[in-house]
Amino acid sequence: MLSVQTLSKTRPLIVGVIGNQTRNKYTTIVCTPPRNRIPLPEKVAHGVAIFLSIFTFPMWIAANIKNYKQTK
């Protein structure tokens, strides 16, 4: 396995990538309002889609629990 020092000597382009990663590590975070407002109907639609994608399978299992008990 090659070390970072070995790579920096053999591949000078990697030094730029490594340097950019360490520089961006300590950037500040500015808390501002969002640039693009998302309409309420779109938020609701996404929330419903996420809810259904998470809970559809468990609800289907709960509705058909008798079928699962009969197979044992």
TIROVEX-237141 format. One record per atom (N, C-alpha, C): atom name; x, y, z; residue in three letters. Coordinates in steps of 0.001 Angstrom, whole numbers, plus 500000, padded with zeros to 6 digits. Example, Ala and Ser with C-alpha at 12.3 -4.5 7.8 and 13.67 -1.06 7.14 Angstrom:
at: N	X: 513190	Y: 494310	Z: 507800	aa: Ala
at: CA	X: 512300	Y: 495500	Z: 507800	aa: Ala
at: C	X: 513200	Y: 496700	Z: 507800	aa: Ala
at: N	X: 512850	Y: 497750	Z: 507080	aa: Ser
at: CA	X: 513670	Y: 498940	Z: 507140	aa: Ser
at: C	X: 512900	Y: 500030	Z: 507870	aa: Ser
//
This chain:
at: N	X: 500850	Y: 498829	Z: 500000	aa: Met
at: CA	X: 500000	Y: 500000	Z: 500000	aa: Met
at: C	X: 500895	Y: 501233	Z: 500000	aa: Met
at: N	X: 500524	Y: 502208	Z: 499187	aa: Leu
at: CA	X: 501330	Y: 503415	Z: 499076	aa: Leu
at: C	X: 500924	Y: 504439	Z: 500121	aa: Leu
at: N	X: 501909	Y: 505131	Z: 500641	aa: Ser
at: CA	X: 501606	Y: 506176	Z: 501608	aa: Ser
at: C	X: 501343	Y: 507494	Z: 500883	aa: Ser
at: N	X: 500826	Y: 508456	Z: 501601	aa: Val
at: CA	X: 500530	Y: 509763	Z: 501009	aa: Val
at: C	X: 501817	Y: 510446	Z: 500576	aa: Val
at: N	X: 502870	Y: 510303	Z: 501359	aa: Gln
at: CA	X: 504146	Y: 510924	Z: 501001	aa: Gln
at: C	X: 504679	Y: 510341	Z: 499693	aa: Gln
at: N	X: 504571	Y: 509017	Z: 499532	aa: Thr
at: CA	X: 505045	Y: 508381	Z: 498310	aa: Thr
at: C	X: 504234	Y: 508853	Z: 497111	aa: Thr
at: N	X: 502926	Y: 508935	Z: 497300	aa: Leu
at: CA	X: 502077	Y: 509396	Z: 496209	aa: Leu
at: C	X: 502364	Y: 510839	Z: 495846	aa: Leu
at: N	X: 502636	Y: 511680	Z: 496837	aa: Ser
at: CA	X: 502892	Y: 513088	Z: 496551	aa: Ser
at: C	X: 504203	Y: 513272	Z: 495797	aa: Ser
at: N	X: 505157	Y: 512372	Z: 496001	aa: Lys
at: CA	X: 506421	Y: 512462	Z: 495267	aa: Lys
at: C	X: 506271	Y: 511920	Z: 493855	aa: Lys
at: N	X: 505499	Y: 510848	Z: 493698	aa: Thr
at: CA	X: 505393	Y: 510233	Z: 492381	aa: Thr
at: C	X: 504297	Y: 510851	Z: 491522	aa: Thr
at: N	X: 503264	Y: 511363	Z: 492132	aa: Arg
at: CA	X: 502136	Y: 511932	Z: 491391	aa: Arg
at: C	X: 501848	Y: 513341	Z: 491910	aa: Arg
at: N	X: 502426	Y: 514363	Z: 491308	aa: Pro
at: CA	X: 502243	Y: 515720	Z: 491830	aa: Pro
at: C	X: 500799	Y: 516221	Z: 491757	aa: Pro
at: N	X: 499957	Y: 515662	Z: 490885	aa: Leu
at: CA	X: 498571	Y: 516104	Z: 490791	aa: Leu
at: C	X: 497787	Y: 515746	Z: 492050	aa: Leu
at: N	X: 498179	Y: 514661	Z: 492715	aa: Ile
at: CA	X: 497476	Y: 514247	Z: 493922	aa: Ile
at: C	X: 497701	Y: 515251	Z: 495047	aa: Ile
at: N	X: 498836	Y: 515931	Z: 495038	aa: Val
at: CA	X: 499121	Y: 516915	Z: 496078	aa: Val
at: C	X: 498067	Y: 518011	Z: 496056	aa: Val
at: N	X: 497645	Y: 518439	Z: 494869	aa: Gly
at: CA	X: 496606	Y: 519460	Z: 494773	aa: Gly
at: C	X: 495289	Y: 518980	Z: 495333	aa: Gly
at: N	X: 494954	Y: 517728	Z: 495078	aa: Val
at: CA	X: 493702	Y: 517176	Z: 495599	aa: Val
at: C	X: 493756	Y: 517084	Z: 497113	aa: Val
at: N	X: 494863	Y: 516598	Z: 497649	aa: Ile
at: CA	X: 495010	Y: 516475	Z: 499093	aa: Ile
at: C	X: 494990	Y: 517859	Z: 499738	aa: Ile
at: N	X: 495642	Y: 518828	Z: 499114	aa: Gly
at: CA	X: 495665	Y: 520185	Z: 499643	aa: Gly
at: C	X: 494291	Y: 520802	Z: 499676	aa: Gly
at: N	X: 493475	Y: 520578	Z: 498630	aa: Asn
at: CA	X: 492121	Y: 521126	Z: 498601	aa: Asn
at: C	X: 491258	Y: 520520	Z: 499694	aa: Asn
at: N	X: 491433	Y: 519260	Z: 499959	aa: Gln
at: CA	X: 490619	Y: 518614	Z: 500986	aa: Gln
at: C	X: 490942	Y: 519167	Z: 502364	aa: Gln
at: N	X: 492201	Y: 519413	Z: 502649	aa: Thr
at: CA	X: 492548	Y: 519921	Z: 503972	aa: Thr
at: C	X: 492151	Y: 521379	Z: 504115	aa: Thr
at: N	X: 492189	Y: 522160	Z: 503045	aa: Arg
at: CA	X: 491788	Y: 523557	Z: 503118	aa: Arg
at: C	X: 490293	Y: 523685	Z: 503365	aa: Arg
at: N	X: 489485	Y: 522847	Z: 502722	aa: Asn
at: CA	X: 488037	Y: 522931	Z: 502864	aa: Asn
at: C	X: 487542	Y: 522343	Z: 504173	aa: Asn
at: N	X: 488415	Y: 521716	Z: 504930	aa: Lys
at: CA	X: 488009	Y: 521065	Z: 506167	aa: Lys
at: C	X: 487555	Y: 522086	Z: 507206	aa: Lys
at: N	X: 488099	Y: 523265	Z: 507197	aa: Tyr
at: CA	X: 487821	Y: 524253	Z: 508234	aa: Tyr
at: C	X: 487052	Y: 525455	Z: 507697	aa: Tyr
at: N	X: 486195	Y: 525249	Z: 506740	aa: Thr
at: CA	X: 485405	Y: 526361	Z: 506231	aa: Thr
at: C	X: 484301	Y: 526703	Z: 507224	aa: Thr
at: N	X: 483861	Y: 527935	Z: 507182	aa: Thr
at: CA	X: 482804	Y: 528352	Z: 508086	aa: Thr
at: C	X: 481448	Y: 528077	Z: 507453	aa: Thr
at: N	X: 480451	Y: 527917	Z: 508290	aa: Ile
at: CA	X: 479092	Y: 527672	Z: 507824	aa: Ile
at: C	X: 478287	Y: 528928	Z: 508111	aa: Ile
at: N	X: 477675	Y: 529469	Z: 507083	aa: Val
at: CA	X: 476863	Y: 530668	Z: 507239	aa: Val
at: C	X: 475406	Y: 530255	Z: 507201	aa: Val
at: N	X: 474667	Y: 530585	Z: 508245	aa: Cys
at: CA	X: 473253	Y: 530231	Z: 508314	aa: Cys
at: C	X: 472426	Y: 531370	Z: 507730	aa: Cys
at: N	X: 471843	Y: 531110	Z: 506600	aa: Thr
at: CA	X: 470990	Y: 532092	Z: 505942	aa: Thr
at: C	X: 469704	Y: 531404	Z: 505520	aa: Thr
at: N	X: 468680	Y: 532166	Z: 505190	aa: Pro
at: CA	X: 467468	Y: 531541	Z: 504656	aa: Pro
at: C	X: 467773	Y: 530825	Z: 503343	aa: Pro
at: N	X: 466961	Y: 529834	Z: 502972	aa: Pro
at: CA	X: 467222	Y: 529121	Z: 501729	aa: Pro
at: C	X: 467105	Y: 530041	Z: 500512	aa: Pro
at: N	X: 467854	Y: 529730	Z: 499483	aa: Arg
at: CA	X: 467824	Y: 530552	Z: 498274	aa: Arg
at: C	X: 466538	Y: 530340	Z: 497488	aa: Arg
at: N	X: 466065	Y: 529108	Z: 497429	aa: Asn
at: CA	X: 464853	Y: 528786	Z: 496683	aa: Asn
at: C	X: 463795	Y: 528283	Z: 497650	aa: Asn
at: N	X: 462652	Y: 528934	Z: 497651	aa: Arg
at: CA	X: 461558	Y: 528524	Z: 498525	aa: Arg
at: C	X: 460852	Y: 527321	Z: 497902	aa: Arg
at: N	X: 460607	Y: 526304	Z: 498705	aa: Ile
at: CA	X: 459891	Y: 525117	Z: 498247	aa: Ile
at: C	X: 458437	Y: 525272	Z: 498667	aa: Ile
at: N	X: 457512	Y: 525177	Z: 497707	aa: Pro
at: CA	X: 456089	Y: 525373	Z: 498046	aa: Pro
at: C	X: 455582	Y: 524289	Z: 498991	aa: Pro
at: N	X: 454582	Y: 524657	Z: 499800	aa: Leu
at: CA	X: 454009	Y: 523735	Z: 500772	aa: Leu
at: C	X: 453436	Y: 522466	Z: 500124	aa: Leu
at: N	X: 452706	Y: 522542	Z: 498995	aa: Pro
at: CA	X: 452198	Y: 521297	Z: 498396	aa: Pro
at: C	X: 453316	Y: 520322	Z: 497999	aa: Pro
at: N	X: 454447	Y: 520862	Z: 497556	aa: Glu
at: CA	X: 455570	Y: 519986	Z: 497195	aa: Glu
at: C	X: 456162	Y: 519327	Z: 498445	aa: Glu
at: N	X: 456265	Y: 520073	Z: 499544	aa: Lys
at: CA	X: 456751	Y: 519499	Z: 500800	aa: Lys
at: C	X: 455823	Y: 518387	Z: 501282	aa: Lys
at: N	X: 454510	Y: 518650	Z: 501191	aa: Val
at: CA	X: 453530	Y: 517648	Z: 501621	aa: Val
at: C	X: 453616	Y: 516409	Z: 500741	aa: Val
at: N	X: 453736	Y: 516613	Z: 499433	aa: Ala
at: CA	X: 453829	Y: 515469	Z: 498509	aa: Ala
at: C	X: 455061	Y: 514628	Z: 498798	aa: Ala
at: N	X: 456185	Y: 515265	Z: 499043	aa: His
at: CA	X: 457404	Y: 514516	Z: 499361	aa: His
at: C	X: 457277	Y: 513803	Z: 500702	aa: His
at: N	X: 456660	Y: 514465	Z: 501678	aa: Gly
at: CA	X: 456459	Y: 513828	Z: 502978	aa: Gly
at: C	X: 455579	Y: 512601	Z: 502884	aa: Gly
at: N	X: 454504	Y: 512701	Z: 502098	aa: Val
at: CA	X: 453614	Y: 511549	Z: 501908	aa: Val
at: C	X: 454345	Y: 510426	Z: 501182	aa: Val
at: N	X: 455130	Y: 510768	Z: 500167	aa: Ala
at: CA	X: 455875	Y: 509747	Z: 499424	aa: Ala
at: C	X: 456877	Y: 509022	Z: 500328	aa: Ala
at: N	X: 457573	Y: 509763	Z: 501171	aa: Ile
at: CA	X: 458535	Y: 509143	Z: 502090	aa: Ile
at: C	X: 457804	Y: 508278	Z: 503113	aa: Ile
at: N	X: 456713	Y: 508793	Z: 503673	aa: Phe
at: CA	X: 455930	Y: 508036	Z: 504647	aa: Phe
at: C	X: 455446	Y: 506719	Z: 504043	aa: Phe
at: N	X: 454867	Y: 506785	Z: 502841	aa: Leu
at: CA	X: 454359	Y: 505570	Z: 502208	aa: Leu
at: C	X: 455472	Y: 504585	Z: 501865	aa: Leu
at: N	X: 456607	Y: 505093	Z: 501420	aa: Ser
at: CA	X: 457700	Y: 504187	Z: 501068	aa: Ser
at: C	X: 458260	Y: 503475	Z: 502300	aa: Ser
at: N	X: 458197	Y: 504111	Z: 503454	aa: Ile
at: CA	X: 458724	Y: 503482	Z: 504671	aa: Ile
at: C	X: 457701	Y: 502529	Z: 505289	aa: Ile
at: N	X: 456418	Y: 502922	Z: 505321	aa: Phe
at: CA	X: 455425	Y: 502181	Z: 506089	aa: Phe
at: C	X: 454530	Y: 501250	Z: 505279	aa: Phe
at: N	X: 454633	Y: 501209	Z: 503965	aa: Thr
at: CA	X: 453756	Y: 500347	Z: 503172	aa: Thr
at: C	X: 453990	Y: 498872	Z: 503488	aa: Thr
at: N	X: 455216	Y: 498435	Z: 503483	aa: Phe
at: CA	X: 455504	Y: 497015	Z: 503719	aa: Phe
at: C	X: 455110	Y: 496569	Z: 505128	aa: Phe
at: N	X: 455459	Y: 497297	Z: 506196	aa: Pro
at: CA	X: 455005	Y: 496870	Z: 507527	aa: Pro
at: C	X: 453483	Y: 496862	Z: 507671	aa: Pro
at: N	X: 452789	Y: 497832	Z: 507042	aa: Met
at: CA	X: 451327	Y: 497843	Z: 507131	aa: Met
at: C	X: 450733	Y: 496651	Z: 506383	aa: Met
at: N	X: 451342	Y: 496274	Z: 505268	aa: Trp
at: CA	X: 450863	Y: 495123	Z: 504504	aa: Trp
at: C	X: 451056	Y: 493837	Z: 505309	aa: Trp
at: N	X: 452190	Y: 493727	Z: 505978	aa: Ile
at: CA	X: 452449	Y: 492560	Z: 506838	aa: Ile
at: C	X: 451422	Y: 492511	Z: 507969	aa: Ile
at: N	X: 451165	Y: 493661	Z: 508618	aa: Ala
at: CA	X: 450217	Y: 493694	Z: 509731	aa: Ala
at: C	X: 448801	Y: 493340	Z: 509261	aa: Ala
at: N	X: 448441	Y: 493755	Z: 508055	aa: Ala
at: CA	X: 447104	Y: 493445	Z: 507543	aa: Ala
at: C	X: 446964	Y: 491970	Z: 507178	aa: Ala
at: N	X: 448057	Y: 491312	Z: 506851	aa: Asn
at: CA	X: 448028	Y: 489912	Z: 506431	aa: Asn
at: C	X: 448694	Y: 488985	Z: 507436	aa: Asn
at: N	X: 448664	Y: 489333	Z: 508704	aa: Ile
at: CA	X: 449341	Y: 488538	Z: 509728	aa: Ile
at: C	X: 448730	Y: 487143	Z: 509857	aa: Ile
at: N	X: 447440	Y: 487023	Z: 509582	aa: Lys
at: CA	X: 446802	Y: 485700	Z: 509659	aa: Lys
at: C	X: 447414	Y: 484747	Z: 508638	aa: Lys
at: N	X: 447715	Y: 485243	Z: 507458	aa: Asn
at: CA	X: 448333	Y: 484389	Z: 506426	aa: Asn
at: C	X: 449717	Y: 483914	Z: 506871	aa: Asn
at: N	X: 450466	Y: 484769	Z: 507564	aa: Tyr
at: CA	X: 451794	Y: 484376	Z: 508023	aa: Tyr
at: C	X: 451718	Y: 483353	Z: 509151	aa: Tyr
at: N	X: 450706	Y: 483469	Z: 510006	aa: Lys
at: CA	X: 450560	Y: 482507	Z: 511107	aa: Lys
at: C	X: 450130	Y: 481144	Z: 510580	aa: Lys
at: N	X: 449381	Y: 481083	Z: 509501	aa: Gln
at: CA	X: 448920	Y: 479799	Z: 508952	aa: Gln
at: C	X: 450051	Y: 479024	Z: 508280	aa: Gln
at: N	X: 451066	Y: 479694	Z: 507773	aa: Thr
at: CA	X: 452139	Y: 479006	Z: 507073	aa: Thr
at: C	X: 453104	Y: 478297	Z: 508008	aa: Thr
at: N	X: 453035	Y: 478560	Z: 509281	aa: Lys
at: CA	X: 453978	Y: 477925	Z: 510211	aa: Lys
at: C	X: 453588	Y: 476546	Z: 510552	aa: Lys
//
